[in-house]
Structure formats: C-alpha cells, structure tokens
Amino acid sequence: MPKHPIKQFLNSSMTDNRASGELNKVNQQTTLTKITAEY
C-alpha cells in the first residue's frame, strides 16, 4: 500500500487531466485541418 493514497490519487488524476488536455489539443488541430481541407 502507498503511504499517501490520496496524494497519489491526486497526482495520477492531475496527470490524467494533462494527458486528456493534450489529446483535446491534438483533436482540435485535426478537426481544424479537416475543416480547412474541406473548404
């Protein structure tokens, strides 16, 4: 068992949020590329 499960949980959720934020950026860029490619 980790010594500070809550702290570890917070750290992991923060990392998850950062990763999903990066994913959202990539998704927005590809969507923009698709839109500009259509016009």
PyMOL commands that set and color helices and strands:
alter all, ss='L'
color gray80, all
select helices_A, chain A and resi 5-38
alter helices_A, ss='H'
color red, helices_A
deselect
rebuild
show_as cartoon
